[in-house]
Amino acid sequence: MSAAAPYTRHHPRWYRRRVSVWWWLESWRYTRFVLRELTSLAVAFFALLALWKVYAIGAGPAAYARFLAWMQSPVFLLLNAVAFLFVVYHSVTWFNLAPRAMAVRIGGKRVPDWVIQAGNYAAWAAVTAFALWVLQRG
Amino acid sequence: MAETVQLEVTRYRPEQESEPTAQTYEVPYRKDWVVLDALNYIKDQQDGSLSFRWSCRMGVCGSCGMMVNGEPKLTCAAFLSDYFPGPVRVEPLQFFPVIRDLVVDISDFLGKLKRVKPWIVREEEQPLEQGEYKQTPAQLDLYKQHSMCINCMLCYSACPIYALEPGFVGPATIALAQRYNLDSRDFGAQERLDILSGKGGIWECTFVGECTKVCPKHVDPAGAIQQYKIKGALNWFKSVLLPWGTK
């Protein structure tokens, strides 16, 4: 760990265990963390899909029809389903960790964790409801 | 016959062996015993050559941190009854170099801790006649949680980033930096931010969050680091967008 610890010479035979490449599989706690980090790929995937969709709409009805056909293919249905699960995991872990980063104080007292979480979930629900409402009108 | 419990204890005797080995001891099982009591029983009754650190036996000194069944724990607070019928695996804190048996080298942590100036930094001291620096309960409350740290290093042992990135100053060090930043008597926040914004500082942390879970004193190092990141990012925005912002 420390290359230049001051009394190294008095302990010439320290034992240091090398960290395995598979350290994140050795404990479920770390596996969960790595899965959470990997959810960023699903977020990127949906961002690329959105760009593709905008491009297809701009390129005309034929291109948009091809885009829709792709989206109905089993490959994309499966990819979207998996990516959706990952994005939900991404959101839930994000909201659950939010109180760690947000130390909000009101009247000198720290706002309890559950209030911060509830606020985040409520905002999520409100945005989702708005998006659904827009889609319904369309 | 009285009940017993087996302890699988890591032994490392550098003068005899090049790698640690596990040695099994059988100790009496008592409901009011913690793992540290069992280790002391071994040392007193069975094998005086077993080496481990301990001092206060009551979660204050931070000396007796070890891996118990793979988790970083204060052995003075890890009851045998929670692991009964065993066996209980006792290993040195992971991610630290082992000196002997259950004793790890903590000099890396101590060096890093010193770098962030974990003491009250004053621009100038007020004259003695003015008396002590007073603080309201609300001002104390701002940093009290982080001040509970006992330097037991369980958070380092829970942090894979510390294992993978040896330059990372680590959870407790950042929590303690934050403890002084939030202290109304302190003026060292900018100095600490300069140190912790650099390599090995707050941005190495990927928010695994395990440091907070294993902390026996509820210091919440993960929270301290994320709050520090927000502060660092705001500071950066100010310095880039508003050239006069940090002046």
Interface residues (C-beta under 8 A of the other chain):
Chain A: M1 S2 A3 A5 P6 Y7 H11 P12 R13 W14 Y15 R16 R17 V19 W23 W24 S27 R29 Y30 F33 E37 L97 P99 R100 A101 A103 G108
Chain B: Y12 P14 E15 S18 E19 P20 G70 Q94 F95 F96 P97 V98 I99 D105 S107 D108 G111 A138 D141 P160 Y162 A163 L164 P166 T206 F207 V208 G209 E210 T212 K213 D220 A222 G223 Q226 Q227 K229 I230
